[in-house]
Amino acid sequence: MGRYQDALDYIFEYVNYEKRVRYPYNAVTFNLSRMQELLDRLGNPQNRFQCVHIAGTKGKGSTSAMVESVLRAAGYRTGLYTSPHLHTWRERIRVDGALMTKRDLVASLDQHRPAIEATPGITAFEIMTALAFSYFAQQGVTWAVLEVGLGGRLDATNVVHAAACGITSLSYDHVELLGHTLSLIAWEKAGIIHAGVPVVSASQEPEVLGVIQRVCADTGARLVTVGQDWSWEQDGMDLTGQSLAVRGPGGKPALTDLRIPLLGRHQLVNATTAVAILAELNAQGVIIEEAAVRAGLAATRWPGRLEVLETRPILAVDSAHNAHSALKLRAALAEWFPRPPRRELALIFGASADKDIAGMLEIFLTPDPDNGYKPADKVIVTKSGHPRSADPAQLAAQVRSISATCPISVHHTVDSALTEALAWASPDDLICVTGSIFAVAQARRAWAGRHPEAFPPDDWAFLDEMAVAVIPDDE
C-alpha cells in the first residue's frame, strides 16, 4: 500500500471514537490537557492563525463551510477543519478550499510522530486536530474555521482562542454521551464559549437558549441570536439553490438577493448565522466587503446535504442523522418536491446503530398535514459499510413496527438499493437516500460510477477511499 494509506492506518491505530458505538464521555476519555500537551510539543501552531469556532447538532458543517468560503472570497488565506468526511479523509483539512494533499499528510505525520508517540493516551481525533493546526500554520493560513467534532466542552478543538464562535441548531443527538435533556446537551455545546469572545447562536428552543444565555452571562461573552437580533426572508428557490435577504440588528439595511447553493429552509438559518458571525469579525476590524459575502455564499461547496443528483426520477441525498434532522428533511421534501398523486417516494435508509433510528423512521413514515408531506411509499433499508452501521434486517423490523403495510426491501449495499429504487421509480417519482453521512457517501459514489458526467471533474466522489483497495500516492 502507498504511504498515504500507511499514514491513515497509523492514525487510526490510535483510539478512534468515530468507529465505536459506546464509550465513556468524560474528562479522562476526552482530555484537553493531553491535547494541549501534544500542541506544546508541536510549538502551539494553533496560536499562529486566527479562527472561528462552530459547534452545534445540525448545520455546523454547512455554517462552517459558508464562513470559510466568504473569508476566502474576501482575500484571506483560509483553513477549514471539519468531520466526519464524506468521501476522502483529506476533506477534513482544507486550505483555500483545496484538500490536504496525500504527500503533505505523509510529510506532516512523519514530522510529528515523535511528539505524538511521546503523548500518552492520545486519540485519533486529537492527532487529526493537531495535524490540522500544524498544517494551517505551515501553510500560512490567516483565518481558520473549526467545526467541533463532538459536544464542545471536551472537544479537541476547544483549545483555541477564537475571534468569534457560533452555535448552530441544537437537538437530541449523542444523548448517551452528552445527556438526555436539551439543557445538558446545550451545556456541553456551550463549552466553546469563552470570556470576551462574541457568540452567535442560531434559532434555538427556549430551554437551549436559556443555557447559552446563562453561560454567556457567566463568562462575559456577548450573545447575538438569529431570530431576535438577526432575521432572514427567502427570496426565491429552485433545484440549484435559494436566495434570501438578511437583516441585522440596529435597523441597518438588509443584505438582499444573497444566493446559496443549498436547499432547505434550515440552510437559510445557517446562512444567516454565517453572516452574523462574519459581521462580528467585521466589527473587530476584519475587512469583509459585501461583495465577498455574496461571492462566498454563492460559491459554498458542501455536498451531500439535500443534494439533487438526478431529476428524472428525482434522486436526492441528505445526511440527516437524527430525528431533528429528519424533521428538517421531511419539511424540505414537502417544499422542494411536492407530491401530486402521480409522484411516489422511495426512501433508501441506512443509519448508524447508535442513532435514534425509530425516531427518524417514524418521521419519514408519518404524514405531516401542515406541509403536505405524505409518507414514503416504499422503504429500502441498507448499510454503508461503516463499522457503526445498523444491521439492515433490524432496520426492516423497525420499519414494519411503524408501518404494517409499507413495502420493505433489504439490501446490504447502497449500490444495490439504488438499483432496486431506480427499477421501481417512474420518471416523476422521488428517491431519497438518507439516515447517515456514510449512506449518502455510498450513494454519491455509486451514482458517480454510473453517471460521472453528472459531477464536476474534481468532485470528491471520484476520490472515495472505500472504492479502492489501495490508495495511490498520486499527489
Helices and strands as residue ranges (DSSP letters): H 3-13, G 17-19, H 32-41, G 45-48, E 50-55, H 60-73, E 78-81, G 89-92, E 93-95, E 98-99, H 102-117, H 124-138, E 143-147, E 164-167, H 175-178, H 182-189, G 190-192, E 199-201, H 206-219, E 223-225, E 231-238, E 241-247, G 249-251, E 255-260, H 265-283, H 290-298, E 307-311, E 314-317, H 323-336, E 345-349, H 357-364, E 378-381, H 392-402, E 408-410, H 414-424, E 430-434, H 437-450, G 452-454, G 460-463
